[in-house]
């Protein structure tokens, strides 16, 4: 980083951020069924006085104006969550399911859910095909795990194929999984769909903090909310030509063999699509150090984010991924408020930080001002062994 003075980080309101997270979790938004959550987030942005526009499908592009528009920055998270879709109507009055996004049927077993039809919604429970121990005895523990081995029991008079048809249930109907959130006094938050409702709440908290400060970002900062990340589309078509760098906000994989944590910020150095931008990731790490934000780095092996979809769509932007550590991602997830607050502080610091790579104002330019990476060997003073060394 340059020696330019760092801006003062605006105060993050933890209580307001958790209120936003609770409100987001209360809105069903599996991929393909995101209109309601889009309208909710737009309402929050309006209340903060932040301008925004929408794509045709509902991705949100909000902007906090800076001193300049060229070389703009973007920060992105996704509004959509995992879910399921009706795959077939069964003769027993239940429905088989196909997952929306990548998640295990093991975590679907026993879930309460809402089935959305064209005429209204029904409540129900996802059950294994052999659900009753009184009927199947030990077979309830030995049956296979997978989406072919679960079904949705609808809480209505549905005992035959004809009953389902009379209820208006059709193949392709969306099924949303209940989150069952718990906000604990210890600071831990346990729920489904923290990926990535927590990331959205973090961004909203940072936007609110910036909206209440007199400081102005050096360049326009776009706050993007996508609606199809869980199925791989993400930020593929939301970036503007002026955007030079994009920081994705999502969950880190806290698990054995990983370096992510439920405390502080976890900066991803790479995911399954390859390394993130060298200079942007190191800028974010330097900001954490300069602003006393706890931080660790990690490499994700079975993971992709909004960043990957943008790059694969041909966007020539620097990308990075900053995360809050999640235990049991895509299941019953657990995070800690400390990570959310740390991440919101980092996003605020990044939005207000000086622009260092001035050449990025132009999409294409000459060699002048192009970045450099260290290539010389590290200069380490030789250690002189003691006289009695053998």
SULCORRA-V68967 format. One record per run of one state. SS is the DSSP state (2 for helix, 1 for strand, 0 for the rest). FROM is the first residue (numbers start at 1). LEN is the number of residues. Records with the same first field share a line. If there is no record, write none. Layout:
BEGIN
SS: FROM-LEN + FROM-LEN
END
This chain:
BEGIN
0: 1-13 + 26-4 + 31-4 + 48-3 + 55-5 + 65-3 + 79-2 + 82-1 + 90-5 + 101-4 + 109-3 + 118-2 + 129-4 + 137-2 + 143-4 + 155-6 + 168-6 + 178-4 + 184-4 + 192-2 + 212-7 + 227-2 + 232-11 + 255-10 + 272-2 + 276-2 + 291-4 + 300-6 + 313-5 + 328-5 + 353-5 + 362-29
2: 14-12 + 35-13 + 105-4 + 133-4 + 139-4 + 147-3 + 161-7 + 194-18 + 229-3 + 278-13 + 306-7 + 337-16 + 358-4
1: 30-1 + 51-4 + 60-5 + 68-11 + 81-1 + 83-7 + 95-6 + 112-6 + 120-9 + 150-5 + 174-4 + 182-2 + 188-4 + 219-8 + 243-12 + 265-7 + 274-2 + 295-5 + 318-10 + 333-4
END
